[in-house]
């Protein structure tokens, strides 16, 4: 199970990285088209339809799909000044509290993001751009990312419970 979850977190991180690459490609292509229009005149004026919408969808995918991977890699911002000064037992207890609250909040967000996705699908909500995209399609990455974050919080909480010691560090799971 450990290898499966770690692979799942890495896959989500790779999807996030590919989404950032997608943003770079779409925006770079539009910049090149803008330069061509400046140099070549109005006859060379082209626009990638809904490029801002697509970039936004890629950004949402990158943001949400990176959450679980970042948690497991120790990349989320923490108050190390406070946590590092605590003895091992209080640090573990604070970590358990933080992981529990994080799991509950992520689960709550997953539930309501899933409700939003279902509502968008049921009502046929579409993006307002030149190319209308059903909103449930980009919302799937939000729900998947939040669901993975919930799993990562619970996974990390269980690991900390089993270890009976703090396991989070700046380098990831100890």
N, C-alpha and C positions, 0 to 999 in steps of 0.2 A: 504494500500500500504506500509506503514511503516513497519508493521510486516512482510510482504512478503520480502521486501528488506533486513531487518535485518536477517531473516532466510536464505536468499540466501547468504549473506556475511558469516554467521556462517557455512553454508554448505561448502562453498569454503574453509574456514579455516580448517574444519574437513578433507576435501580432502587433503589439504596441510599436515596436521598432519599425515594422513594415508600414504602419500607418503614418509615422513621422516621415518615412521615405516618400510615401504617397503625397503628403503635403508638399514636400520639397519639389517633387516632380511636377505637380499640378501648378504650383505657384511659379516655378522656374519657366515652365512652358508658357504661361501667361505673360511673364515678364519678357520673354523672347519675342512673343507676338506683339507686345507693346513697342519694343525697340524696332521691330520690323516696320510697324506702322509709322513710327517717327521718321525712320530713314526712307522708307519707300512711299510714304504719302498715304492718302485715304484709301487707295486701291489695295493696300496691304493691311488694312485694318481688320483684324479678326479677334474674336473673343472666344474663349472656351466657355460654353454655356454653363451657368451655375457653378463656376469654378470656386467661388467663395463658399457656396453650400457644401460642395464636396470636401473642401479643405476643412470646414467646420465639422463635418461628419468624421473625417479622418482624425481630427483633433480629439473629438469625444471618444472615439475608439481607442486612441493612444492613451488618453488619460485614464479611462476606466480599466482597460486591459492590463495596464502596468501596475495597478494597485497591489494585487496579491504578490506578484514577483518582487516588488519593491519592499513590501513588508518582510518577506522571507529573506531578502538580501540585506536587511538592516538599513534601508535607505530612507525610511520615513523620519521626519524631524522628531527628535525626542529631547527632553530636558536632561541632558547628560550631566550637567553641573550638579543638579539635585540628586539624580539617580546614582551617579558615581560616588557620591559622598556617603551613601547609606551602607550600613552593614548588609551582609548577604541575605539574611532572613527578611528584614523589612523591604529590601529591594525586590525580593521574590514576591512578597505579598503585594507590593505596589504594582509589579508587573502583572500579577494575576488579576488584580482589579482593573488595570488598564486593558488587558486582553479581553476580559469579560465585558466591559463596557463597549469596547471596540466591536466585539462579536455581535452584541445586541444592536448597536447602532447600524452596523453593516447589514444585519439581517432585516432590520426595519426598513432601511433604504432599498434593499433588494426587493422586498415585498411591494413597496409602493412604486418602485420603478417598473416592476412586473405588471402592476395594476395599470400604470400609464401605458405601457406597451400594449396590453390587452385592449384598453380603451381606444388607442390609436388605430389598432387593427380593426376593431368592431365598427368604428365610425368612418374608417377610410381616410384618416388624416393624411394630407399630402404636404410636402415642403412647398414653400411659396415661390421657388426659383423658376427660371426658364424651363428647366427639366424638373418636372414634379416627381419626387420620389416618395413612396409611401413611408411615413415617419416610423412605422414599426421596424423597418429594416435597420436604420442606424441605431434605434433604441435597443435592439437586441444586444449590441456590444456593451451598452451601459448595464443592462440586466446581467449579462454574462460576467462582466468585470466585477460588479458588486457581489454577485453570487460567489465568485472565486475568492473575493476578499473575505466574505463571511466564512467560507471554508478554511481559508488561511488563518484567520483569527482563531477559529475553533481548533484547528490542527496545532497551532502554536501553543494555545492554552493547554491542550492535552499533553503536549511535549513538556511544558513547564510543570504541569502537575506530576507527571511521571518522574521527572528529574528532581523534583522538590527543591529546585534551585533556579535562579534567574538564568534564562537562556538567550535573551536578546542582547545583541551588541551591535556596534557600528559596522561590523564585518558580516552581519547576518546572524543566523542561528548558530550558537556555540556547540 
